[in-house]
């Protein structure tokens, strides 16, 4: 079966064709990494992570600044990987959420809570936690009922 591309996509397809093997391998590696990293991080997260107020560390020493830098470089890598996983194999939204959680920037917690309010992301995160007998995450809006069952 040979599908014809629209004429406006042909130049893009020709430019991407040499990169397809590398993009495929990258997508597979990112998918495998996400299958390990996402549960590992979600299981270590306190169940009230999205409900407690955050108190940032104002005073940092040299070691804390190094950790801050490494953490934010990792977050940028995860963000790029998550964006790519939106079109390649992998858990794109959850990886983007993990990237945001690992980073530090103004408005971070407001953005995390907005992503976690998406029912599919909230259900997926709590499905992983339930699978490993962890307490479900509390909903950012403070719902008392467990909304992970699709209701």
C-alpha positions in Angstrom: 0.0 0.0 0.0 1.6 3.2 -1.2 -0.1 6.3 0.2 0.2 9.6 -1.7 1.2 12.7 0.3 -0.3 16.1 -0.3 2.0 18.1 -2.5 2.6 20.7 0.2 4.0 17.9 2.5 6.3 16.4 -0.1 9.3 18.8 0.5 9.0 18.2 4.3 8.9 14.4 3.8 12.0 14.6 1.6 13.9 16.5 4.2 12.8 14.2 7.0 13.4 10.9 5.2 17.1 10.6 6.0 16.3 11.3 9.7 13.5 8.6 10.0 15.8 5.8 11.4 17.3 8.2 14.0 13.8 9.5 14.9 12.4 6.0 15.2 15.3 4.9 17.5 15.0 8.1 19.6 11.3 7.5 19.9 11.7 3.9 21.1 14.4 4.9 23.6 12.3 7.7 25.0 9.3 5.4 25.3 11.3 2.8 27.2 12.9 5.5 29.4 9.4 6.9 30.2 8.1 3.5 31.2 10.8 3.4 33.8 11.2 7.1 34.9 7.5 8.1 35.1 6.5 5.3 37.6 9.7 5.8 39.6 9.0 9.5 40.0 5.2 9.1 40.6 5.7 6.5 43.3 8.1 8.7 45.2 5.7 11.7 45.1 3.7 12.5 48.2 0.0 12.0 47.7 -0.7 15.7 48.6 2.0 17.1 46.2 -0.6 18.9 44.2 -2.6 20.3 47.2 0.1 21.7 49.5 1.4 25.2 49.2 5.0 25.5 48.1 7.6 27.5 50.0 10.6 28.2 47.8 14.1 28.1 49.1 15.4 31.7 49.0 18.9 31.2 50.3 21.0 28.6 48.5 24.6 27.6 49.0 27.0 26.6 46.2 26.1 22.9 46.3 22.4 23.8 46.2 23.0 26.0 43.1 24.8 23.1 41.4 21.9 20.8 42.1 19.5 23.5 40.9 21.4 23.8 37.6 21.5 20.0 37.0 17.9 19.7 37.9 16.8 22.4 35.4 19.1 21.0 32.6 17.4 17.6 33.2 14.0 19.3 33.2 14.7 20.9 29.8 15.8 17.5 28.4 12.6 15.9 29.7 10.5 18.7 28.3 11.9 18.3 24.8 11.5 14.5 25.1 7.9 15.0 26.3 7.0 17.3 23.4 8.5 14.8 21.0 6.6 12.0 22.6 3.4 13.8 21.7 4.0 12.6 18.2 6.4 9.7 18.8 5.8 6.6 21.1 5.7 7.4 24.8 3.8 9.2 27.5 4.2 12.7 26.3 1.9 14.6 28.8 3.2 12.7 31.8 6.8 13.3 30.7 6.0 17.0 30.3 4.5 17.0 33.8 7.6 15.3 35.2 9.8 17.9 33.4 7.8 20.7 34.9 8.0 19.1 38.3 11.8 18.8 38.1 12.3 22.4 37.0 12.0 25.7 38.9 10.3 28.7 37.3 7.7 31.2 38.3 4.2 29.8 38.0 5.4 26.2 38.0 3.0 24.9 40.6 0.0 26.6 39.0 1.0 24.9 35.7 1.5 21.5 37.3 -1.9 21.7 38.9 -3.5 22.7 35.5 -2.0 19.7 33.8 -3.0 17.4 36.7 -6.6 18.6 36.4 -6.7 17.0 33.0 -8.7 13.8 33.7 -6.6 11.5 31.6 -3.4 12.6 33.2 -4.8 12.3 36.7 -6.3 8.9 36.0 -3.0 7.7 34.5 -0.9 8.9 37.4 -3.2 7.3 40.0 -3.5 4.1 37.9 0.3 3.8 38.2 0.2 4.5 42.0 -2.6 2.0 42.5 -0.7 -0.7 40.6 2.1 -0.4 43.1 -0.2 -0.1 46.2 0.5 3.6 46.8 -2.1 6.1 48.1 -3.7 7.8 45.2 -2.8 11.4 44.5 -5.1 14.0 45.9 -6.8 16.1 43.2 -5.6 19.7 42.9 -9.2 20.9 43.3 -9.5 19.0 46.6 -12.1 16.5 45.4 -12.7 14.0 48.2 -14.0 11.3 45.9 -11.7 9.2 43.8 -12.4 10.5 40.2 -10.0 8.0 38.7 -12.7 5.5 37.8 -14.0 7.7 34.9 -17.1 9.2 36.7 
